[in-house]
């Protein structure tokens, strides 16, 4: 999801510096802050517990590129039954909805592909990840860095302080977590 050469350029690291750990850390932090998975995965299997038999299920991987199978079963030890593709549809980036007022069983398993590659990662996400990388590197060099800020959005003032995350990183993650 994160291009090592661009990250190296942003941080002005030498060509021989290994960025694997930093990229993994940034990806993990982004996924933790958004409560979603973003790394490209061609055959992701997600099992969902649906105790209230809702007519929808939310998927973890963003965005969903294609759905291979949707299966369900009514008990933990029951047999998986395939849900026909005409019985559901993807409503937005990650919600599957049953059609005809039907409901999913208590257990749902979805095999699908989704997430972002280096080439498909939206620029706003890429930019805040690079901002966070710079912030983390600066924090590593100067352990005393502490960000204070205020937001006057919507007629109220919110104060925040963070020594771990850049405010732009947190703001976009919060937005995507709410609308993801």
N, C-alpha and C positions, 0 to 999 in steps of 0.2 A: 504494500500500500504506500510506503514511503520510499521515494527514490534516493538511494544512497549518494549518488553523485550530486544531486541538488542539495541534499542536506550537508554534504561535505563542503560545498560551495558557500552555503549560508553561514556555516560555522567557521569557515576558513581553516578547515582541518587539512593536514597533509594527505596526499593520495594513499599513503601506506597505513593510515589509521583505520582500524577495524570499527565499523559503526553498527555491527549486528546487535550488540547489547543495547545501545542507545535507541535504535529503531524498535526493538522489541519492547523496551520500556515505554517509549512514546505511544506505541500502538496499544499497549496494555492500559496506560493511563487514559487514553482517549476512550477506549471501550468501557473502562470503569466509570468514567465521568458521564458517559451517555447511556450506560446500561444496555448497550447494543453491541453486536459484533459487526466489524467493518471489513476485515481482511477477506479477500477473494477466496471462495471455497466452491469448488465445482460439484461436490456431492455431499452436502451437509445434511445430517440426519438429526432432527429435533423431535424429542418426545415431550408432549405437553399434557399435563394433568388438568382436566377440565371438569372439576367436581360439580359445577352447577349446570352442566350441559348447555353452555352458551352456543349461539349460532355462529360464533366467530372464534378464531384463534389468532394470536399475535405471534409472529415469527421473530427470532432474535437477530438474524443476519440482515443487514441493510446494505444496499437495496436488494430486493429479491429479483433475480434475473429470470429464473424459470423454475417451475414446480414439476418434479418428476413423478412423485406419488404422494397421495394423501391416504392414510390408513387410520382406522379407528377400531377400538374394542371397548366393550362395556365393563370389563373387569380386568384386574391386574394380571390374571393368569389366562385370560381369554385369548382367542385367536384373532389376529389382525385381519380386518376386512378392508379391501381397497374401496375408496370412495370414488365414484365415477367423476371424471373431469367436468361433466356437465352439471354436477351437483354443487359446485362451489366456484367462486372466482376470487381473484386477488383484487381487493378494493382500493388499496393504495400501496405504499411502499412495502408494507409488511403485514397486512391483515387479510386473512382468508375468511370469506363469508359464505355460509351455506345458503342455497337458494330455496325458494318455495316454502318458507317458514320452517325449514327442517333444522335440526340441532345436531351438533357433534356429540359423540359418545364421551364418556368420562376420560378416555385415554385416546390421544391423537398422536400420530407419528407422521411427520412430513419430511420427505427427501426433496431437497431443492438446491439450486445454486444461487449464489448471490455474493454481495460484497464488492469492494472496489479493488482494482489493480492500480498500479502506478499511473497508467494511462487514463483511467477513468475517475480518479479521485477528484472531486470538485475543488476548485481553486480556493474557496473560502476555508475549507477544512485543511487543505494542504498548507495554506498560509498561517493559520493559527497553530498548527503543529510545528511549523518552523519557528514561529514566535515563541512557543513553549520550549522548543529545543534551545534557542538562544537564552531564554530566561533560566532554564535548568543549568546550562553551562555557566552562565554568570553567577548563579547561586552556588554552583560547585566551587567556583574560584573565590567567591566572597560569601562565606557562610552567614554573614549578618544581613543579607538582603531581605527586605520585608516590604511588601507592597501594601499601601493603604489607598483607598479610593472611596468615592461616593458616586452614586448614580441618582439623578433626579428625574428619572423616567416615570411618566404616568402621574405626576403631581406628588409623588412621595419620594423621600430621600432614603436611600439604602446605603449603609456603610459596610464595607467588606475589608477584610485583611487576609492575606494569604502569603505564606512563605514558600508554598509548593507550586502554585499554578499562576500563570499570567492571567490577568482579568479577562482578556479577549478569549483565551482558551476556555475559561470557565463559562463565559457568556454564551459562546456558540454551542458548547456541550449542553448547557442547560436548555437552550432553545431546541436543539435536536432531540434531547431527552423528552421534552414536553410534546413535540410534534412528530417524533420518530415513529 
